[in-house]
Amino acid sequence: MATLSFAAAVASFAEKVPEAIEAVRNQSAADVVKEMQKLDIEGGRMPHKTGFLQESLMASTATMPSIKAASRPVEGRTYKFDFGIIEAVIAGASLEDDLYFGYTAAYAGHQEYGAQGRPGVGFVRLAAQNWPVHVNRNAETVRKAFGL
């Protein structure tokens, strides 16, 4: 079941409860982002020192957020991520919209892919690979919630 596409996972109830499709998409997108953002100190993959990388996550329905060369943490400061901003973009998106999630921290790509002989941790790629898992789980939850 984990290999089903999004369309196949929601096809059985798409005509009966159209808003269920949006619920599955929105929760699945949020779940992928939460997985991307899970810190290594919490059992996730994202490296954590100041919280700056985690806080640099941006969401958009228009374009992929860009890494900014000058975007670095301020010495001695810690940062806290607010998931509400991401949730607002997800909730405001129509089903026709693409959702883009990207980091603006200058070193985001180095952490993801590695640099200077240090391997990357793949916190984005590995979370994105779990999209079908989240969709299938959320489709099942929605089916039960709507009695389908």
Contacts in CASP RR format, 6 or more apart in sequence:
PFRMAT RR
TARGET T0000
AUTHOR 0000-0000-0000
METHOD contacts of the structure
MODEL  1
MATLSFAAAVASFAEKVPEAIEAVRNQSAADVVKEMQKLDIEGGRMPHKT
GFLQESLMASTATMPSIKAASRPVEGRTYKFDFGIIEAVIAGASLEDDLY
FGYTAAYAGHQEYGAQGRPGVGFVRLAAQNWPVHVNRNAETVRKAFGL
1 136 0 8 1.000
2 132 0 8 1.000
2 133 0 8 1.000
2 136 0 8 1.000
3 132 0 8 1.000
4 132 0 8 1.000
4 135 0 8 1.000
4 136 0 8 1.000
5 132 0 8 1.000
6 24 0 8 1.000
6 25 0 8 1.000
6 28 0 8 1.000
6 131 0 8 1.000
6 132 0 8 1.000
6 135 0 8 1.000
9 24 0 8 1.000
9 132 0 8 1.000
9 135 0 8 1.000
9 136 0 8 1.000
9 139 0 8 1.000
10 20 0 8 1.000
10 21 0 8 1.000
10 24 0 8 1.000
10 135 0 8 1.000
10 139 0 8 1.000
10 142 0 8 1.000
12 143 0 8 1.000
12 148 0 8 1.000
13 20 0 8 1.000
13 139 0 8 1.000
13 142 0 8 1.000
13 143 0 8 1.000
13 146 0 8 1.000
13 148 0 8 1.000
14 20 0 8 1.000
14 21 0 8 1.000
16 146 0 8 1.000
16 148 0 8 1.000
17 142 0 8 1.000
17 146 0 8 1.000
17 148 0 8 1.000
20 142 0 8 1.000
20 143 0 8 1.000
20 146 0 8 1.000
20 148 0 8 1.000
21 95 0 8 1.000
22 95 0 8 1.000
23 138 0 8 1.000
23 142 0 8 1.000
24 135 0 8 1.000
24 138 0 8 1.000
24 139 0 8 1.000
24 142 0 8 1.000
25 95 0 8 1.000
26 90 0 8 1.000
26 91 0 8 1.000
26 93 0 8 1.000
27 134 0 8 1.000
27 138 0 8 1.000
27 141 0 8 1.000
28 131 0 8 1.000
28 134 0 8 1.000
28 135 0 8 1.000
28 138 0 8 1.000
29 90 0 8 1.000
29 99 0 8 1.000
30 86 0 8 1.000
30 87 0 8 1.000
30 90 0 8 1.000
31 134 0 8 1.000
31 137 0 8 1.000
31 138 0 8 1.000
32 101 0 8 1.000
32 127 0 8 1.000
32 128 0 8 1.000
32 130 0 8 1.000
32 131 0 8 1.000
32 134 0 8 1.000
33 57 0 8 1.000
33 59 0 8 1.000
33 83 0 8 1.000
33 86 0 8 1.000
33 101 0 8 1.000
33 127 0 8 1.000
34 83 0 8 1.000
35 44 0 8 1.000
35 126 0 8 1.000
35 127 0 8 1.000
35 130 0 8 1.000
36 46 0 8 1.000
36 57 0 8 1.000
36 101 0 8 1.000
36 123 0 8 1.000
36 124 0 8 1.000
36 127 0 8 1.000
36 128 0 8 1.000
37 46 0 8 1.000
37 54 0 8 1.000
37 57 0 8 1.000
37 81 0 8 1.000
37 83 0 8 1.000
38 44 0 8 1.000
38 45 0 8 1.000
38 46 0 8 1.000
38 123 0 8 1.000
39 46 0 8 1.000
39 47 0 8 1.000
39 48 0 8 1.000
39 54 0 8 1.000
40 46 0 8 1.000
40 47 0 8 1.000
40 48 0 8 1.000
40 121 0 8 1.000
41 48 0 8 1.000
44 123 0 8 1.000
45 121 0 8 1.000
45 122 0 8 1.000
45 123 0 8 1.000
45 126 0 8 1.000
45 127 0 8 1.000
46 53 0 8 1.000
46 54 0 8 1.000
46 111 0 8 1.000
46 121 0 8 1.000
46 123 0 8 1.000
47 53 0 8 1.000
47 111 0 8 1.000
47 121 0 8 1.000
47 123 0 8 1.000
48 54 0 8 1.000
49 73 0 8 1.000
50 73 0 8 1.000
50 76 0 8 1.000
50 77 0 8 1.000
50 78 0 8 1.000
50 79 0 8 1.000
51 73 0 8 1.000
51 78 0 8 1.000
51 79 0 8 1.000
51 80 0 8 1.000
51 81 0 8 1.000
52 72 0 8 1.000
52 73 0 8 1.000
52 79 0 8 1.000
52 105 0 8 1.000
53 103 0 8 1.000
53 105 0 8 1.000
53 107 0 8 1.000
53 108 0 8 1.000
53 111 0 8 1.000
54 79 0 8 1.000
54 81 0 8 1.000
55 79 0 8 1.000
55 80 0 8 1.000
55 81 0 8 1.000
55 82 0 8 1.000
56 71 0 8 1.000
56 103 0 8 1.000
56 104 0 8 1.000
56 105 0 8 1.000
56 108 0 8 1.000
57 65 0 8 1.000
57 81 0 8 1.000
57 86 0 8 1.000
57 101 0 8 1.000
57 102 0 8 1.000
57 103 0 8 1.000
57 104 0 8 1.000
58 65 0 8 1.000
58 101 0 8 1.000
58 102 0 8 1.000
58 103 0 8 1.000
58 104 0 8 1.000
59 65 0 8 1.000
59 85 0 8 1.000
59 86 0 8 1.000
59 89 0 8 1.000
59 90 0 8 1.000
59 99 0 8 1.000
59 100 0 8 1.000
59 101 0 8 1.000
59 102 0 8 1.000
60 89 0 8 1.000
60 99 0 8 1.000
60 100 0 8 1.000
61 89 0 8 1.000
61 92 0 8 1.000
61 93 0 8 1.000
61 97 0 8 1.000
61 98 0 8 1.000
61 99 0 8 1.000
61 100 0 8 1.000
62 100 0 8 1.000
63 100 0 8 1.000
64 100 0 8 1.000
64 102 0 8 1.000
65 100 0 8 1.000
65 101 0 8 1.000
65 102 0 8 1.000
65 103 0 8 1.000
65 104 0 8 1.000
66 104 0 8 1.000
67 103 0 8 1.000
67 104 0 8 1.000
67 105 0 8 1.000
67 106 0 8 1.000
67 108 0 8 1.000
67 109 0 8 1.000
68 104 0 8 1.000
68 105 0 8 1.000
68 106 0 8 1.000
69 106 0 8 1.000
70 106 0 8 1.000
71 104 0 8 1.000
71 105 0 8 1.000
71 106 0 8 1.000
72 105 0 8 1.000
72 106 0 8 1.000
72 107 0 8 1.000
73 79 0 8 1.000
73 105 0 8 1.000
86 101 0 8 1.000
89 99 0 8 1.000
90 99 0 8 1.000
93 99 0 8 1.000
102 108 0 8 1.000
102 124 0 8 1.000
103 109 0 8 1.000
103 124 0 8 1.000
109 115 0 8 1.000
110 116 0 8 1.000
110 118 0 8 1.000
110 120 0 8 1.000
111 120 0 8 1.000
111 121 0 8 1.000
111 122 0 8 1.000
111 123 0 8 1.000
112 120 0 8 1.000
112 121 0 8 1.000
112 122 0 8 1.000
112 123 0 8 1.000
112 124 0 8 1.000
112 125 0 8 1.000
113 120 0 8 1.000
113 122 0 8 1.000
114 120 0 8 1.000
114 121 0 8 1.000
142 148 0 8 1.000
END
